[in-house]
Every structure is written in structure tokens, then in C-alpha cells.
Amino acid sequence: MGSATSELPSHRTPLNDTAETGLKIVVVGGFGVGKTTLVRSVSEIRPLNTEEVMTQAGVGVDETGAVAAKTTTTVAFDFGRISLNERMVLYLFGAPGQQRFWFLWDRLFSGTLGAVVLVDTRRMDDSWYAIDRLEHHRTPFVVAVNRFDDDGVRHSLDEIRQALALPAHVPMVDCDARVRQSGKDVLLTLVNHLHDMAIAQEATL
């Protein structure tokens, strides 16, 4: 990403006493796509993260070619929280992107109502595993294209949808994981998608 910093809130908000609905959301995607950044930018509490400095142990194991400036990596998961309104709270879990940590994903998906798949258009192949696992678990998801400053080719959302073979009913949006409002818009897109699916399911009963 560029040199811009995340628009973090000036203070961390305590959980509202009227909060009654908590939704577990997982943020997945390839290595270095911006999952930790997204969780950090939207969380109203100080995020829990398990980032460690990358060492020689990862050389030849983690593909860092497109993220050469990256010096840390998530080795378990990130956790944050955001209140959408007085009653609804989202609990965010950011999954590690490297293949050697994929064994954690199935457990993170347990109890998850929905997911965000972050996509870097320079490395779209890294998104396949996330989409495959979510479809396997029948977990609803939206796709958020994290636009990087040094991406010389700006593919349209339609082009990206076609490249990922995504069906039309899966929402897709642009985002900047560094910007709080952009991250909130992604989460609202997911919540609205979950609501629409629930309404459609009720109509068939």
C-alpha cells in the first residue's frame, strides 16, 4: 500500500449496554492482501493481533514477491470489534494468508455467519483457496478488492468477477483497507447481503 496511514478512531469505544446481537465475521484472503490492516482500521477496540517479524525461516516458503516491503506476518489470527448500531456488534477475525497456516481456517469458520474475501488484483490466484473453503462450508461472503497504490493496471469489478468465476449473487466492492469508512462500507455490504439472504430464505418457507 502507499504511505497513507489507517484512519483509526481517536479513542476506543466501550461496548454499548444495549448490544444484544453479536455476529462473527471472518476476513480471509492471500498473503499480504491487507486483512490485518482492515481489522485495525475498523476496530473500535485495540485489535488483538498475532503479527511476528518475518525471518529467514519463511524464505522459500512464503511468496513475498509482490509484497517485498512486508516485514511482519500474522501467524494465528487478528481480532477486532465494531458496533454497527446500538444493538448489533460485529466480531472480526482476520485469518493468516500463508498456505502453511490454512489448517487454522476451518476452525475460524466455525460459528461464522459471513466472510469478507480481500483480493489483490496483482495476485488474484491467491484468492482461490479462500473462495473454495467458504463455498465448501456454505458460508456467505462478499469480495472486496483492496486497491493498492502501485497497481499499474486497474481491472474493473466485472473483469475481476469473471477472472474469479464468481456468480452474480456474490456482492463485490472496491475498498481501501487503510480507511475506516471504506472498511465499514465493506462490512455493511456483507451484513446487507446476509439480511437479503435471510429474507429470501423466509420467503421460500
Salt bridges, closest charged atoms under 4 A:
GLU20 OE2 - ARG87 NH1 3.87
GLU44 OE2 - ARG81 NE 3.03
GLU51 OE1 - ARG40 NH2 3.05
ASP62 OD2 - ARG100 NH2 2.67
ASP106 OD1 - ARG133 NH2 3.39
ASP106 OD1 - HIS137 NE2 2.88
ASP120 OD2 - ARG122 NH2 2.77
ASP120 OD2 - ARG123 NH2 3.12
ASP126 OD2 - ARG123 NH1 3.18
ASP149 OD2 - ARG178 NH1 3.26
ASP150 OD1 - ARG122 NH1 2.87
GLU159 OE1 - HIS155 ND1 3.70
ASP174 OD1 - ARG147 NE 2.67
ASP174 OD2 - ARG154 NH2 3.90
ASP176 OD2 - ARG178 NH2 2.74
ASP196 OD1 - HIS195 ND1 3.82
